Amino acid sequence: MSKMRLAIVGAGPAGIYAADLLLKAERDFEVEIDLFEQLPAPYGLVRYGVSPDHPRIKGIINALRDVLDSGQIRFFGNVRYGQDLTLDDLKLHYNAVIFSTGAIRDAMLGVPGIDAEGSYGAADFVSWFDGHPDVPRTWPLEAASVGVIGNGNVALDVSRMLIKHADDLLVTEIPENVYEGLKANPIEELHLFGRRGPKYVKFTPLELRELGEVRDVDMVIDERDFAHADPYADEVLAKNKQVTVMTRIMDKWRDEQRAREAGEVEPSSRRLHLHFWSKPVEVVVEDGNVVGLKVERTAPDGEGGVVDTGEFEVIPMQSLYRAIGYFGSPLDEIPFDESRGVIPNDRGRVLDLEGSQVPGVYATGWIKRGPVGLIGHTKSDAMETLEQLMADSETWWQPEQGDAGTIPELLSERGVPYTNLDGWHRLDEHELSLGEVAGRTRIKVVSRDEMTRISRGE
Ligand code: NAP
């Protein structure tokens, strides 16, 4: 074979890294890569999942942009797989496809009351504050007391965005509607719940430290949470450098709390309460609305897990966010593991439900391995998938239409208002100029129609 045509579905870091690695790989054939994305703009989770007050991580976009701008990849935005383009279309035009569609839904928490008014998934809130075009423009921020379940970095993002004063976010790229919404947020208390102890958190030190640096917020600690005898934590976890650093951060917060209690420091206007050893058991609901979270106190079992104690507490709140993990979405005609929210695969080779390889179909990123790991981990993941893809050339599809012109023609015939790389540059410049006028780096355009119109120069 002298030339391979590859379709990649999903233009987040996973898809873009896969394209980059294939272009750079040693191979004895040419490649043509078409990158399809359901949103009008590329970059997936970096644009729509990373918190706006994390410019360093958002900066990954610069590296991703270099890949897209290399001139070796075509970008088709605003194209929905399964709707605008089917698996049969891909088989007609390409030798193989890699799905890199990520995970953008919230994992479900099976406790009574979770569907009440005022109970939200973190992923939906993140989509709102990151200006995702497919979520409503307004978000109900009316609660003075708010709960966040989970001890991972998403829980930290959500907590920071809820507890920060909106004016402190004006240096970021948050859209106008998000600033207006956060400005009216009456929050005073935020309660963050972990079902295990302070040494078992999934936070990373940098992000945890940052939470304590938010202006006008006191970190409130329950000393009972630090009183357990826990040989496993002392012997096993204490050897972990990250755990040691995070323990030190929390110890500093405990000292600050003691100083506040002694009247040595002025209290802030907002408080962030850390609740460890607190397993959610029920969302307390009145007249259909969240009024509290009932938790059962847990204790270390000596092996890294917990035991229930039969001791319950209710913390009053008017809204609740669960940040207990993301979950992938099924794709048309592609096998899906409903229990894990991933495409079943062997090192990236997609498998059917009997465990046999589906020829020509591959997966990478969170839809392949589940929603864990930092953005950088996606690179080694993409490499693994590409190794399988390259080894499989015998079983690739044999497209009838291998001509680069036919895909834009097909999309135009179907009336799909797709965007391309030039269009993305237009939108990018438009957002930067909106920011410049307001003295900010960027202001995101949120509406899908407006994004598409600007991209297409209409
Ligand atoms: P995560 O790191 O897996 O954390 C999930 C949290 O939810 C854990 O504390 C887990 O507790 C808890 N949880 C799960 N099921 C629960 C239940 N039924 N009841 C109570 N708690 C429950 O997931 P994530 O926060 O969604 O983050 C996903 C990945 O993205 C991570 O690798 C994260 O580091 C990364 N990320 C990074 C950043 C950054 O700024 N660097 C920002 C966002 C996300 P257990 O530990 O007890 O299971």
Residues whose N, C-alpha, C, O or C-beta is under 5 A from the ligand:
A	BS01	NAP	G150 N151 G152 N153 V154 A155 R195 R196 Y200 K202 E207 A323 I324 G325 Y326 P371 V372 G373 L374
